[in-house]
Amino acid sequence: MTPQRRASSGSRRCGCRLLRINSPVSMIVRGCAGRGFGVSRFTETMFRNAKTSVNGLVTGEPHAPVRHTWAQVHETARRIAGGLAAAGVRHGDRVGVLAGAPAEIAATAQALWMRGASLTMLHQPTPRSDLLVWARDAVAVVEMIAANVIVVSDPFLAAAPVLAERGIKMLTVAELQTSEPIDPVDTGEDDLALLQLTSGSTGFPKAVWITHRNAVCN
């Protein structure tokens, strides 16, 4: 397998190595929170925003807009984190996510960071995809990132059995949301936050490592 690559460059710097992040989860924390080491500024800023920010996430525009405050997203994340903990997801684990709804992606991402785990948004199958071919490629990615589990939700639930047949542990967002909420574990600046998949010329799966330090500075 082609080795993963650590983030090393970006558009601006604030005492750490950066990477441009083009991911749906990059909306959660924007800008730098000041210099600091040790405790993750990424998660500290996220949790502080959940308590104080008047902003949020609007989905369903333009026909049926629904607003989710960051406090609401955080409370959902606490329940999902409880489900992840019950499933054995812990600090340092790598988890793939296959979901389509922005509010679910935001809450699931935050829940994973609350557990000290890292997130990889998997390539999504299209209605015309051959599920067997897609599953083969997805398994290659899961093996490459050494994912412990995949979290799945609509509109990709039909793909879950195909991956489960290959021995991959699957959890659904709907099930995780019914769990008892829990508080976050401690995380550090150099903990892995994201593994962002890239398209390589060789055809082999690749991923860029993005730490909490990288994410807060991007």
Secondary structure by P-SEA (a helix, b strand, c coil): cccccccccccccccbbbbbccccccccccccccccccccaaaaaaaaaaccccbbbbcccccbbbbbcaaaaaaaaaaaaaaaaaacccccbbbbbbbccaaaaaaaaaaaaaacbbbbbccccccccaaaaaaaaaaaaaaaacccbbbbccccccaaaaaaaabbbbbbaaaaaacbbbbbccccccccccbbbbbbccccbbbbbbcaaaaaac
